[in-house]
Amino acid sequence: MAEREFLLLQELMREAGRMVRRQALRERVWGCRFDPGSNVVDVYVRRLRAKLGADIIETIRGEGYLFRA
């Protein structure tokens, strides 16, 4: 697992059962504010789903993600 994937998973797990906004994930995992049009979080979530299973991370459309513990 790549370092950023691990950090993203760690942030999602820390907030398990609660929705985490994409912007918050960009700031916490990548350490800076990216262009709001960036899909970096989506790409990394897709990678995590491929490794962990599609149903463990739920997309909250237009908002963020929810980790199902």
mmCIF file of the N, C-alpha and C atoms, coordinates in Angstrom:
data_MODEL
# 
_entry.id   MODEL 
# 
loop_
_atom_site.group_PDB 
_atom_site.id 
_atom_site.type_symbol 
_atom_site.label_atom_id 
_atom_site.label_alt_id 
_atom_site.label_comp_id 
_atom_site.label_asym_id 
_atom_site.label_entity_id 
_atom_site.label_seq_id 
_atom_site.pdbx_PDB_ins_code 
_atom_site.Cartn_x 
_atom_site.Cartn_y 
_atom_site.Cartn_z 
_atom_site.occupancy 
_atom_site.B_iso_or_equiv 
_atom_site.pdbx_formal_charge 
_atom_site.auth_seq_id 
_atom_site.auth_comp_id 
_atom_site.auth_asym_id 
_atom_site.auth_atom_id 
_atom_site.pdbx_PDB_model_num 
ATOM 1   N N  . MET A 1 1  ? 0.852   -1.170 0.000  1.00 0.00 ? 1  MET A N  1 
ATOM 2   C CA . MET A 1 1  ? 0.000   0.000  0.000  1.00 0.00 ? 1  MET A CA 1 
ATOM 3   C C  . MET A 1 1  ? 0.902   1.238  0.000  1.00 0.00 ? 1  MET A C  1 
ATOM 4   N N  . ALA A 1 2  ? 0.600   2.180  -0.868 1.00 0.00 ? 2  ALA A N  1 
ATOM 5   C CA . ALA A 1 2  ? 1.367   3.421  -0.973 1.00 0.00 ? 2  ALA A CA 1 
ATOM 6   C C  . ALA A 1 2  ? 1.139   4.300  0.256  1.00 0.00 ? 2  ALA A C  1 
ATOM 7   N N  . GLU A 1 3  ? 2.097   5.171  0.528  1.00 0.00 ? 3  GLU A N  1 
ATOM 8   C CA . GLU A 1 3  ? 2.031   6.016  1.715  1.00 0.00 ? 3  GLU A CA 1 
ATOM 9   C C  . GLU A 1 3  ? 0.755   6.852  1.766  1.00 0.00 ? 3  GLU A C  1 
ATOM 10  N N  . ARG A 1 4  ? 0.390   7.498  0.664  1.00 0.00 ? 4  ARG A N  1 
ATOM 11  C CA . ARG A 1 4  ? -0.808  8.347  0.656  1.00 0.00 ? 4  ARG A CA 1 
ATOM 12  C C  . ARG A 1 4  ? -2.077  7.512  0.815  1.00 0.00 ? 4  ARG A C  1 
ATOM 13  N N  . GLU A 1 5  ? -2.091  6.315  0.255  1.00 0.00 ? 5  GLU A N  1 
ATOM 14  C CA . GLU A 1 5  ? -3.245  5.426  0.451  1.00 0.00 ? 5  GLU A CA 1 
ATOM 15  C C  . GLU A 1 5  ? -3.395  5.107  1.928  1.00 0.00 ? 5  GLU A C  1 
ATOM 16  N N  . PHE A 1 6  ? -2.288  4.797  2.573  1.00 0.00 ? 6  PHE A N  1 
ATOM 17  C CA . PHE A 1 6  ? -2.329  4.478  3.997  1.00 0.00 ? 6  PHE A CA 1 
ATOM 18  C C  . PHE A 1 6  ? -2.817  5.670  4.816  1.00 0.00 ? 6  PHE A C  1 
ATOM 19  N N  . LEU A 1 7  ? -2.298  6.866  4.512  1.00 0.00 ? 7  LEU A N  1 
ATOM 20  C CA . LEU A 1 7  ? -2.715  8.060  5.243  1.00 0.00 ? 7  LEU A CA 1 
ATOM 21  C C  . LEU A 1 7  ? -4.199  8.353  5.035  1.00 0.00 ? 7  LEU A C  1 
ATOM 22  N N  . LEU A 1 8  ? -4.675  8.157  3.808  1.00 0.00 ? 8  LEU A N  1 
ATOM 23  C CA . LEU A 1 8  ? -6.098  8.359  3.520  1.00 0.00 ? 8  LEU A CA 1 
ATOM 24  C C  . LEU A 1 8  ? -6.940  7.362  4.307  1.00 0.00 ? 8  LEU A C  1 
ATOM 25  N N  . LEU A 1 9  ? -6.548  6.103  4.281  1.00 0.00 ? 9  LEU A N  1 
ATOM 26  C CA . LEU A 1 9  ? -7.272  5.082  5.035  1.00 0.00 ? 9  LEU A CA 1 
ATOM 27  C C  . LEU A 1 9  ? -7.270  5.404  6.529  1.00 0.00 ? 9  LEU A C  1 
ATOM 28  N N  . GLN A 1 10 ? -6.151  5.847  7.037  1.00 0.00 ? 10 GLN A N  1 
ATOM 29  C CA . GLN A 1 10 ? -6.044  6.219  8.446  1.00 0.00 ? 10 GLN A CA 1 
ATOM 30  C C  . GLN A 1 10 ? -7.031  7.336  8.795  1.00 0.00 ? 10 GLN A C  1 
ATOM 31  N N  . GLU A 1 11 ? -7.126  8.344  7.955  1.00 0.00 ? 11 GLU A N  1 
ATOM 32  C CA . GLU A 1 11 ? -8.062  9.444  8.204  1.00 0.00 ? 11 GLU A CA 1 
ATOM 33  C C  . GLU A 1 11 ? -9.507  8.968  8.148  1.00 0.00 ? 11 GLU A C  1 
ATOM 34  N N  . LEU A 1 12 ? -9.826  8.130  7.189  1.00 0.00 ? 12 LEU A N  1 
ATOM 35  C CA . LEU A 1 12 ? -11.190 7.602  7.076  1.00 0.00 ? 12 LEU A CA 1 
ATOM 36  C C  . LEU A 1 12 ? -11.541 6.738  8.283  1.00 0.00 ? 12 LEU A C  1 
ATOM 37  N N  . MET A 1 13 ? -10.595 5.919  8.711  1.00 0.00 ? 13 MET A N  1 
ATOM 38  C CA . MET A 1 13 ? -10.840 5.048  9.860  1.00 0.00 ? 13 MET A CA 1 
ATOM 39  C C  . MET A 1 13 ? -10.977 5.854  11.147 1.00 0.00 ? 13 MET A C  1 
ATOM 40  N N  . ARG A 1 14 ? -10.229 6.923  11.261 1.00 0.00 ? 14 ARG A N  1 
ATOM 41  C CA . ARG A 1 14 ? -10.307 7.782  12.443 1.00 0.00 ? 14 ARG A CA 1 
ATOM 42  C C  . ARG A 1 14 ? -11.709 8.361  12.601 1.00 0.00 ? 14 ARG A C  1 
ATOM 43  N N  . GLU A 1 15 ? -12.377 8.586  11.477 1.00 0.00 ? 15 GLU A N  1 
ATOM 44  C CA . GLU A 1 15 ? -13.733 9.163  11.471 1.00 0.00 ? 15 GLU A CA 1 
ATOM 45  C C  . GLU A 1 15 ? -14.787 8.103  11.130 1.00 0.00 ? 15 GLU A C  1 
ATOM 46  N N  . ALA A 1 16 ? -14.495 6.846  11.381 1.00 0.00 ? 16 ALA A N  1 
ATOM 47  C CA . ALA A 1 16 ? -15.392 5.745  11.009 1.00 0.00 ? 16 ALA A CA 1 
ATOM 48  C C  . ALA A 1 16 ? -16.823 6.018  11.447 1.00 0.00 ? 16 ALA A C  1 
ATOM 49  N N  . GLY A 1 17 ? -17.744 5.810  10.511 1.00 0.00 ? 17 GLY A N  1 
ATOM 50  C CA . GLY A 1 17 ? -19.155 6.018  10.788 1.00 0.00 ? 17 GLY A CA 1 
ATOM 51  C C  . GLY A 1 17 ? -19.616 7.446  10.579 1.00 0.00 ? 17 GLY A C  1 
ATOM 52  N N  . ARG A 1 18 ? -18.680 8.349  10.279 1.00 0.00 ? 18 ARG A N  1 
ATOM 53  C CA . ARG A 1 18 ? -19.015 9.756  10.030 1.00 0.00 ? 18 ARG A CA 1 
ATOM 54  C C  . ARG A 1 18 ? -18.483 10.163 8.661  1.00 0.00 ? 18 ARG A C  1 
ATOM 55  N N  . MET A 1 19 ? -19.232 11.020 7.996  1.00 0.00 ? 19 MET A N  1 
ATOM 56  C CA . MET A 1 19 ? -18.826 11.509 6.687  1.00 0.00 ? 19 MET A CA 1 
ATOM 57  C C  . MET A 1 19 ? -17.661 12.481 6.828  1.00 0.00 ? 19 MET A C  1 
ATOM 58  N N  . VAL A 1 20 ? -16.658 12.309 5.953  1.00 0.00 ? 20 VAL A N  1 
ATOM 59  C CA . VAL A 1 20 ? -15.503 13.209 5.928  1.00 0.00 ? 20 VAL A CA 1 
ATOM 60  C C  . VAL A 1 20 ? -15.507 13.903 4.575  1.00 0.00 ? 20 VAL A C  1 
ATOM 61  N N  . ARG A 1 21 ? -15.470 15.213 4.593  1.00 0.00 ? 21 ARG A N  1 
ATOM 62  C CA . ARG A 1 21 ? -15.492 15.993 3.348  1.00 0.00 ? 21 ARG A CA 1 
ATOM 63  C C  . ARG A 1 21 ? -14.190 15.815 2.572  1.00 0.00 ? 21 ARG A C  1 
ATOM 64  N N  . ARG A 1 22 ? -14.329 15.864 1.247  1.00 0.00 ? 22 ARG A N  1 
ATOM 65  C CA . ARG A 1 22 ? -13.157 15.738 0.379  1.00 0.00 ? 22 ARG A CA 1 
ATOM 66  C C  . ARG A 1 22 ? -12.104 16.791 0.722  1.00 0.00 ? 22 ARG A C  1 
ATOM 67  N N  . GLN A 1 23 ? -12.532 18.015 0.930  1.00 0.00 ? 23 GLN A N  1 
ATOM 68  C CA . GLN A 1 23 ? -11.591 19.094 1.240  1.00 0.00 ? 23 GLN A CA 1 
ATOM 69  C C  . GLN A 1 23 ? -10.790 18.773 2.501  1.00 0.00 ? 23 GLN A C  1 
ATOM 70  N N  . ALA A 1 24 ? -11.453 18.254 3.521  1.00 0.00 ? 24 ALA A N  1 
ATOM 71  C CA . ALA A 1 24 ? -10.760 17.898 4.766  1.00 0.00 ? 24 ALA A CA 1 
ATOM 72  C C  . ALA A 1 24 ? -9.735  16.799 4.504  1.00 0.00 ? 24 ALA A C  1 
ATOM 73  N N  . LEU A 1 25 ? -10.086 15.831 3.680  1.00 0.00 ? 25 LEU A N  1 
ATOM 74  C CA . LEU A 1 25 ? -9.145  14.759 3.350  1.00 0.00 ? 25 LEU A CA 1 
ATOM 75  C C  . LEU A 1 25 ? -7.953  15.303 2.573  1.00 0.00 ? 25 LEU A C  1 
ATOM 76  N N  . ARG A 1 26 ? -8.197  16.200 1.618  1.00 0.00 ? 26 ARG A N  1 
ATOM 77  C CA . ARG A 1 26 ? -7.083  16.808 0.861  1.00 0.00 ? 26 ARG A CA 1 
ATOM 78  C C  . ARG A 1 26 ? -6.135  17.532 1.802  1.00 0.00 ? 26 ARG A C  1 
ATOM 79  N N  . GLU A 1 27 ? -6.686  18.278 2.745  1.00 0.00 ? 27 GLU A N  1 
ATOM 80  C CA . GLU A 1 27 ? -5.850  19.041 3.674  1.00 0.00 ? 27 GLU A CA 1 
ATOM 81  C C  . GLU A 1 27 ? -5.075  18.133 4.620  1.00 0.00 ? 27 GLU A C  1 
ATOM 82  N N  . ARG A 1 28 ? -5.745  17.119 5.165  1.00 0.00 ? 28 ARG A N  1 
ATOM 83  C CA . ARG A 1 28 ? -5.109  16.245 6.149  1.00 0.00 ? 28 ARG A CA 1 
ATOM 84  C C  . ARG A 1 28 ? -4.091  15.291 5.541  1.00 0.00 ? 28 ARG A C  1 
ATOM 85  N N  . VAL A 1 29 ? -4.409  14.741 4.373  1.00 0.00 ? 29 VAL A N  1 
ATOM 86  C CA . VAL A 1 29 ? -3.547  13.720 3.769  1.00 0.00 ? 29 VAL A CA 1 
ATOM 87  C C  . VAL A 1 29 ? -2.446  14.338 2.917  1.00 0.00 ? 29 VAL A C  1 
ATOM 88  N N  . TRP A 1 30 ? -2.783  15.356 2.147  1.00 0.00 ? 30 TRP A N  1 
ATOM 89  C CA . TRP A 1 30 ? -1.800  15.956 1.236  1.00 0.00 ? 30 TRP A CA 1 
ATOM 90  C C  . TRP A 1 30 ? -1.170  17.216 1.825  1.00 0.00 ? 30 TRP A C  1 
ATOM 91  N N  . GLY A 1 31 ? -1.695  17.708 2.950  1.00 0.00 ? 31 GLY A N  1 
ATOM 92  C CA . GLY A 1 31 ? -1.077  18.792 3.674  1.00 0.00 ? 31 GLY A CA 1 
ATOM 93  C C  . GLY A 1 31 ? -1.213  20.180 3.077  1.00 0.00 ? 31 GLY A C  1 
ATOM 94  N N  . CYS A 1 32 ? -2.042  20.330 2.086  1.00 0.00 ? 32 CYS A N  1 
ATOM 95  C CA . CYS A 1 32 ? -2.251  21.652 1.505  1.00 0.00 ? 32 CYS A CA 1 
ATOM 96  C C  . CYS A 1 32 ? -3.596  21.670 0.786  1.00 0.00 ? 32 CYS A C  1 
ATOM 97  N N  . ARG A 1 33 ? -3.977  22.842 0.386  1.00 0.00 ? 33 ARG A N  1 
ATOM 98  C CA . ARG A 1 33 ? -5.256  22.993 -0.321 1.00 0.00 ? 33 ARG A CA 1 
ATOM 99  C C  . ARG A 1 33 ? -5.028  22.841 -1.818 1.00 0.00 ? 33 ARG A C  1 
ATOM 100 N N  . PHE A 1 34 ? -5.678  21.854 -2.380 1.00 0.00 ? 34 PHE A N  1 
ATOM 101 C CA . PHE A 1 34 ? -5.627  21.638 -3.819 1.00 0.00 ? 34 PHE A CA 1 
ATOM 102 C C  . PHE A 1 34 ? -6.765  22.373 -4.479 1.00 0.00 ? 34 PHE A C  1 
ATOM 103 N N  . ASP A 1 35 ? -6.688  22.477 -5.771 1.00 0.00 ? 35 ASP A N  1 
ATOM 104 C CA . ASP A 1 35 ? -7.782  23.017 -6.577 1.00 0.00 ? 35 ASP A CA 1 
ATOM 105 C C  . ASP A 1 35 ? -9.041  22.211 -6.264 1.00 0.00 ? 35 ASP A C  1 
ATOM 106 N N  . PRO A 1 36 ? -10.150 22.869 -5.950 1.00 0.00 ? 36 PRO A N  1 
ATOM 107 C CA . PRO A 1 36 ? -11.385 22.143 -5.638 1.00 0.00 ? 36 PRO A CA 1 
ATOM 108 C C  . PRO A 1 36 ? -11.837 21.218 -6.766 1.00 0.00 ? 36 PRO A C  1 
ATOM 109 N N  . GLY A 1 37 ? -11.375 21.463 -7.970 1.00 0.00 ? 37 GLY A N  1 
ATOM 110 C CA . GLY A 1 37 ? -11.722 20.603 -9.100 1.00 0.00 ? 37 GLY A CA 1 
ATOM 111 C C  . GLY A 1 37 ? -10.858 19.357 -9.185 1.00 0.00 ? 37 GLY A C  1 
ATOM 112 N N  . SER A 1 38 ? -9.868  19.252 -8.317 1.00 0.00 ? 38 SER A N  1 
ATOM 113 C CA . SER A 1 38 ? -8.966  18.101 -8.330 1.00 0.00 ? 38 SER A CA 1 
ATOM 114 C C  . SER A 1 38 ? -9.708  16.837 -7.906 1.00 0.00 ? 38 SER A C  1 
ATOM 115 N N  . ASN A 1 39 ? -9.385  15.739 -8.555 1.00 0.00 ? 39 ASN A N  1 
ATOM 116 C CA . ASN A 1 39 ? -10.018 14.462 -8.203 1.00 0.00 ? 39 ASN A CA 1 
ATOM 117 C C  . ASN A 1 39 ? -9.050  13.518 -7.499 1.00 0.00 ? 39 ASN A C  1 
ATOM 118 N N  . VAL A 1 40 ? -7.992  14.062 -6.903 1.00 0.00 ? 40 VAL A N  1 
ATOM 119 C CA . VAL A 1 40 ? -6.976  13.229 -6.271 1.00 0.00 ? 40 VAL A CA 1 
ATOM 120 C C  . VAL A 1 40 ? -7.572  12.334 -5.184 1.00 0.00 ? 40 VAL A C  1 
ATOM 121 N N  . VAL A 1 41 ? -8.488  12.848 -4.400 1.00 0.00 ? 41 VAL A N  1 
ATOM 122 C CA . VAL A 1 41 ? -9.094  12.031 -3.334 1.00 0.00 ? 41 VAL A CA 1 
ATOM 123 C C  . VAL A 1 41 ? -9.891  10.886 -3.948 1.00 0.00 ? 41 VAL A C  1 
ATOM 124 N N  . ASP A 1 42 ? -10.649 11.184 -4.988 1.00 0.00 ? 42 ASP A N  1 
ATOM 125 C CA . ASP A 1 42 ? -11.460 10.158 -5.652 1.00 0.00 ? 42 ASP A CA 1 
ATOM 126 C C  . ASP A 1 42 ? -10.589 9.030  -6.214 1.00 0.00 ? 42 ASP A C  1 
ATOM 127 N N  . VAL A 1 43 ? -9.466  9.409  -6.807 1.00 0.00 ? 43 VAL A N  1 
ATOM 128 C CA . VAL A 1 43 ? -8.556  8.415  -7.379 1.00 0.00 ? 43 VAL A CA 1 
ATOM 129 C C  . VAL A 1 43 ? -8.013  7.501  -6.292 1.00 0.00 ? 43 VAL A C  1 
ATOM 130 N N  . TYR A 1 44 ? -7.612  8.072  -5.175 1.00 0.00 ? 44 TYR A N  1 
ATOM 131 C CA . TYR A 1 44 ? -7.055  7.265  -4.088 1.00 0.00 ? 44 TYR A CA 1 
ATOM 132 C C  . TYR A 1 44 ? -8.121  6.414  -3.401 1.00 0.00 ? 44 TYR A C  1 
ATOM 133 N N  . VAL A 1 45 ? -9.337  6.928  -3.301 1.00 0.00 ? 45 VAL A N  1 
ATOM 134 C CA . VAL A 1 45 ? -10.421 6.122  -2.749 1.00 0.00 ? 45 VAL A CA 1 
ATOM 135 C C  . VAL A 1 45 ? -10.681 4.927  -3.663 1.00 0.00 ? 45 VAL A C  1 
ATOM 136 N N  . ARG A 1 46 ? -10.651 5.142  -4.953 1.00 0.00 ? 46 ARG A N  1 
ATOM 137 C CA . ARG A 1 46 ? -10.835 4.044  -5.915 1.00 0.00 ? 46 ARG A CA 1 
ATOM 138 C C  . ARG A 1 46 ? -9.768  2.974  -5.704 1.00 0.00 ? 46 ARG A C  1 
ATOM 139 N N  . ARG A 1 47 ? -8.535  3.388  -5.482 1.00 0.00 ? 47 ARG A N  1 
ATOM 140 C CA . ARG A 1 47 ? -7.447  2.430  -5.237 1.00 0.00 ? 47 ARG A CA 1 
ATOM 141 C C  . ARG A 1 47 ? -7.685  1.643  -3.949 1.00 0.00 ? 47 ARG A C  1 
ATOM 142 N N  . LEU A 1 48 ? -8.137  2.339  -2.902 1.00 0.00 ? 48 LEU A N  1 
ATOM 143 C CA . LEU A 1 48 ? -8.425  1.659  -1.642 1.00 0.00 ? 48 LEU A CA 1 
ATOM 144 C C  . LEU A 1 48 ? -9.565  0.660  -1.804 1.00 0.00 ? 48 LEU A C  1 
ATOM 145 N N  . ARG A 1 49 ? -10.591 1.042  -2.532 1.00 0.00 ? 49 ARG A N  1 
ATOM 146 C CA . ARG A 1 49 ? -11.719 0.127  -2.757 1.00 0.00 ? 49 ARG A CA 1 
ATOM 147 C C  . ARG A 1 49 ? -11.274 -1.126 -3.493 1.00 0.00 ? 49 ARG A C  1 
ATOM 148 N N  . ALA A 1 50 ? -10.365 -0.963 -4.436 1.00 0.00 ? 50 ALA A N  1 
ATOM 149 C CA . ALA A 1 50 ? -9.855  -2.119 -5.177 1.00 0.00 ? 50 ALA A CA 1 
ATOM 150 C C  . ALA A 1 50 ? -9.130  -3.089 -4.253 1.00 0.00 ? 50 ALA A C  1 
ATOM 151 N N  . LYS A 1 51 ? -8.503  -2.565 -3.220 1.00 0.00 ? 51 LYS A N  1 
ATOM 152 C CA . LYS A 1 51 ? -7.743  -3.402 -2.295 1.00 0.00 ? 51 LYS A CA 1 
ATOM 153 C C  . LYS A 1 51 ? -8.573  -3.930 -1.131 1.00 0.00 ? 51 LYS A C  1 
ATOM 154 N N  . LEU A 1 52 ? -9.553  -3.132 -0.685 1.00 0.00 ? 52 LEU A N  1 
ATOM 155 C CA . LEU A 1 52 ? -10.306 -3.479 0.521  1.00 0.00 ? 52 LEU A CA 1 
ATOM 156 C C  . LEU A 1 52 ? -11.715 -3.985 0.263  1.00 0.00 ? 52 LEU A C  1 
ATOM 157 N N  . GLY A 1 53 ? -12.227 -3.726 -0.921 1.00 0.00 ? 53 GLY A N  1 
ATOM 158 C CA . GLY A 1 53 ? -13.609 -4.067 -1.237 1.00 0.00 ? 53 GLY A CA 1 
ATOM 159 C C  . GLY A 1 53 ? -14.424 -2.811 -1.444 1.00 0.00 ? 53 GLY A C  1 
ATOM 160 N N  . ALA A 1 54 ? -15.337 -2.876 -2.372 1.00 0.00 ? 54 ALA A N  1 
ATOM 161 C CA . ALA A 1 54 ? -16.098 -1.694 -2.780 1.00 0.00 ? 54 ALA A CA 1 
ATOM 162 C C  . ALA A 1 54 ? -17.054 -1.179 -1.718 1.00 0.00 ? 54 ALA A C  1 
ATOM 163 N N  . ASP A 1 55 ? -17.487 -2.044 -0.817 1.00 0.00 ? 55 ASP A N  1 
ATOM 164 C CA . ASP A 1 55 ? -18.529 -1.633 0.131  1.00 0.00 ? 55 ASP A CA 1 
ATOM 165 C C  . ASP A 1 55 ? -18.004 -1.044 1.438  1.00 0.00 ? 55 ASP A C  1 
ATOM 166 N N  . ILE A 1 56 ? -16.693 -0.968 1.614  1.00 0.00 ? 56 ILE A N  1 
ATOM 167 C CA . ILE A 1 56 ? -16.150 -0.479 2.885  1.00 0.00 ? 56 ILE A CA 1 
ATOM 168 C C  . ILE A 1 56 ? -16.093 1.045  2.967  1.00 0.00 ? 56 ILE A C  1 
ATOM 169 N N  . ILE A 1 57 ? -16.013 1.700  1.796  1.00 0.00 ? 57 ILE A N  1 
ATOM 170 C CA . ILE A 1 57 ? -15.987 3.163  1.756  1.00 0.00 ? 57 ILE A CA 1 
ATOM 171 C C  . ILE A 1 57 ? -17.182 3.624  0.929  1.00 0.00 ? 57 ILE A C  1 
ATOM 172 N N  . GLU A 1 58 ? -18.080 4.332  1.570  1.00 0.00 ? 58 GLU A N  1 
ATOM 173 C CA . GLU A 1 58 ? -19.290 4.810  0.893  1.00 0.00 ? 58 GLU A CA 1 
ATOM 174 C C  . GLU A 1 58 ? -19.082 6.244  0.414  1.00 0.00 ? 58 GLU A C  1 
ATOM 175 N N  . THR A 1 59 ? -19.531 6.521  -0.803 1.00 0.00 ? 59 THR A N  1 
ATOM 176 C CA . THR A 1 59 ? -19.495 7.876  -1.339 1.00 0.00 ? 59 THR A CA 1 
ATOM 177 C C  . THR A 1 59 ? -20.752 8.613  -0.912 1.00 0.00 ? 59 THR A C  1 
ATOM 178 N N  . ILE A 1 60 ? -20.574 9.795  -0.353 1.00 0.00 ? 60 ILE A N  1 
ATOM 179 C CA . ILE A 1 60 ? -21.687 10.693 -0.076 1.00 0.00 ? 60 ILE A CA 1 
ATOM 180 C C  . ILE A 1 60 ? -21.624 11.723 -1.201 1.00 0.00 ? 60 ILE A C  1 
ATOM 181 N N  . ARG A 1 61 ? -22.455 11.528 -2.177 1.00 0.00 ? 61 ARG A N  1 
ATOM 182 C CA . ARG A 1 61 ? -22.382 12.294 -3.421 1.00 0.00 ? 61 ARG A CA 1 
ATOM 183 C C  . ARG A 1 61 ? -22.305 13.802 -3.183 1.00 0.00 ? 61 ARG A C  1 
ATOM 184 N N  . GLY A 1 62 ? -21.286 14.408 -3.796 1.00 0.00 ? 62 GLY A N  1 
ATOM 185 C CA . GLY A 1 62 ? -21.087 15.839 -3.708 1.00 0.00 ? 62 GLY A CA 1 
ATOM 186 C C  . GLY A 1 62 ? -20.528 16.334 -2.386 1.00 0.00 ? 62 GLY A C  1 
ATOM 187 N N  . GLU A 1 63 ? -20.265 15.432 -1.453 1.00 0.00 ? 63 GLU A N  1 
ATOM 188 C CA . GLU A 1 63 ? -19.815 15.832 -0.117 1.00 0.00 ? 63 GLU A CA 1 
ATOM 189 C C  . GLU A 1 63 ? -18.480 15.213 0.276  1.00 0.00 ? 63 GLU A C  1 
ATOM 190 N N  . GLY A 1 64 ? -18.447 13.879 0.337  1.00 0.00 ? 64 GLY A N  1 
ATOM 191 C CA . GLY A 1 64 ? -17.228 13.219 0.819  1.00 0.00 ? 64 GLY A CA 1 
ATOM 192 C C  . GLY A 1 64 ? -17.408 11.722 0.911  1.00 0.00 ? 64 GLY A C  1 
ATOM 193 N N  . TYR A 1 65 ? -16.788 11.132 1.920  1.00 0.00 ? 65 TYR A N  1 
ATOM 194 C CA . TYR A 1 65 ? -16.779 9.684  2.058  1.00 0.00 ? 65 TYR A CA 1 
ATOM 195 C C  . TYR A 1 65 ? -17.057 9.260  3.491  1.00 0.00 ? 65 TYR A C  1 
ATOM 196 N N  . LEU A 1 66 ? -17.563 8.040  3.621  1.00 0.00 ? 66 LEU A N  1 
ATOM 197 C CA . LEU A 1 66 ? -17.879 7.480  4.919  1.00 0.00 ? 66 LEU A CA 1 
ATOM 198 C C  . LEU A 1 66 ? -17.254 6.087  4.983  1.00 0.00 ? 66 LEU A C  1 
ATOM 199 N N  . PHE A 1 67 ? -16.444 5.837  6.001  1.00 0.00 ? 67 PHE A N  1 
ATOM 200 C CA . PHE A 1 67 ? -15.816 4.528  6.202  1.00 0.00 ? 67 PHE A CA 1 
ATOM 201 C C  . PHE A 1 67 ? -16.735 3.692  7.056  1.00 0.00 ? 67 PHE A C  1 
ATOM 202 N N  . ARG A 1 68 ? -17.061 2.522  6.574  1.00 0.00 ? 68 ARG A N  1 
ATOM 203 C CA . ARG A 1 68 ? -17.929 1.592  7.316  1.00 0.00 ? 68 ARG A CA 1 
ATOM 204 C C  . ARG A 1 68 ? -17.049 0.608  8.066  1.00 0.00 ? 68 ARG A C  1 
ATOM 205 N N  . ALA A 1 69 ? -17.052 0.709  9.374  1.00 0.00 ? 69 ALA A N  1 
ATOM 206 C CA . ALA A 1 69 ? -16.215 -0.162 10.210 1.00 0.00 ? 69 ALA A CA 1 
ATOM 207 C C  . ALA A 1 69 ? -16.811 -1.554 10.304 1.00 0.00 ? 69 ALA A C  1 
# 
